[in-house]
Amino acid sequence: MAITRRKLINAMARLGGAAAVYEALTAWEFLKAPPAMAAPFELARNSGGGKTVAILGAGVAGLCAAYELDRAGYDCTVLEASNRAGGRSLTLRRGDTVRELNGPLQHCRFDEGLWFNAGPGRIPHHHVHVIDYCRRFGVALQPYIFTSRANLVHTGLLGNGRTMQLRRVYYDLQGQIAELLDKCAVKPGMDLPISPNELATFRDMLSKFGDLTKIEREGQTAYVYRNGFGRAGFEVEPGLANEPGRPLSPMALDEILRSNVWNDYIFRDAEYFWQTSLLEPVGGMDNFFKGFLRQPARKGGVVGKLVRTGAKVTAIEVTADKVAVAYEQGGKARVLAADYCISTIPAPIFARLKTNLPAAYMDAAAKLPVQDAGKVGWQAERFWETKDRIYGGISWTTDVITQIWYPSSGFLSRKGALTGAYMYGAAAARFNAQPVTERLRVAKEQGDKLHDGYSKYVEHGLAIGWSNIEFQRMAWASEGAPAFADNAKVLSEPQGRFHMAGDQLTYWSAWQEGALISAQAAVAWIDRMANATKRG
């Protein structure tokens, strides 16, 4: 019986050999080059003909809609409930403040030039809409280092807990499994339809892939994993001619499996969402949405002037020829009437508004599954560089803080800003239910398990729980939940002159890419409807 390509690919994938799998699929012509990037989104000039549009929310989706509609000749007004644009794209710098519901006012006391991305913090290479707008607006991008083999992993599932470099776990696991696969390959009766030469080549590939050591015994060749070349790390570093170095003794396979760090952390960079090097705007993620704000507006000024902050929407009424939006601003009740309306208000808030939209539509908003997420930000002297030789990337832990992000810029400077915790789902909900001071205490305590003395280095902590933020009340919609697809489809359907938008209605929930593609879809719908009315 011949071993199939599928079986061989599955075996290679389980080894963590993404590169080897990719090369094999390419050679067998299963993978083709990605399609060329589509032309930038653009409506016909003056297609709006002075039609008016009310846009609810000045996050990335709302700003994108305002920018594109204004360019096409529509008169737009953006109502934003908070005192700032950007929505969940929140970058905190010295002098900024943030307050959670029923929480204290938190002041950012970082040194000048440092920032903390409390919302989105990275841009994958396949988020072509985000990258295209950055190109158009002159938003400078730099690499965001997602992972480095020097990053740390901590597991609380081995004795009293254990912390080690990611490289050790990754390469020890790769080596141990490569040794097992080599034993399978030479086992009598193994149904590999390959010649002796091909088998020798396959075993040689495994030896390189898994850093196996070749052993000759009684005329037989065996490959065993000993971390011979030290890529999993060294107990004594190589040095001068009389200091060849001493590689770390390999972790046993059962020890790695019991650690549970293989379950998510050490393979994250193999997922489609993540690559070892992503992108980020120079100087903070808010520089992306600020690109929309500074674009020239059709009637003078800039797009940012179309935004009315402190304007809290209270009701929406859709009629045959208008949409009336009731809102409060400066203590006064006001009404904005427009030909069309795009709402990017988060579903948990939108579901509580007074509207004349169908009951099934409002019920879908209430049932759209959402998740919480939490972050902690710190300023610190760059101990991770001087003590641990870490330059960017993320360290992982089985504790509740889950992640510590290191800055991807400012190397060798005195201080930097850390994301000292990032978790989501039920763990985040429990964490964010605690007072800010307790969250910071826990983040310090658990950071100490990754870096000895961590709590003494970090300062000026900030804690953000997105379900605690008044005009957000969620981190993102849970596109993987069973209830997402049906409810998101209902909410994506236009309701007369009303259209909902935002990443919450896409399978790029929590990503700015989702906000953009949803905004463009809503804008295109309005333009089609407006021009169909003209022709009629």
Secondary structure, 3 states (H helix, E strand, C coil): CCCCHHHHHHHHHHCCCHHHHHHHHHHCCCCCCCCCCCCCCCCCCCCCCCCEEEEECCCHHHHHHHHHHHHCCCEEEEECCCCCCCCCCCEEECCCEEECCCCCEEECCCCCCCEEECCCCCECCCCHHHHHHHHHHCCCEEEEECCCCCCEEEECCCCCCEEEEHHHHHHHHHHHHHHHHHHHHCCCCCCCCCCHHHHHHHHHHHHHHHCEEEEEECCEEEEEECCCCCCCCEEECCCCCCCCCEECCCCCHHHHHHHCHHHCHHHHHHCCCCCCEEEEECCCCHHHHHHHHCCECCCCCEHHHHEECCCEEEEEEECCCCEEEEEEECCEEEEEEECEEEECCCHHHHCCCEECCCHHHHHHHHHCCEECEEEEEEEEECHHHHCCCCCCEEEEECCCCCEEEECCCCCCCCEEEEEEEEEECHHHHHHHCCCHHHHHHHHHHHHHHHCCCHHHHEEEEEEEEHHHCCCCCCCEECCCCCCHHHHHHHHHCCECCEEECCHHHCCCCCCHHHHHHHHHHHHHHHHHHHHHHHHC
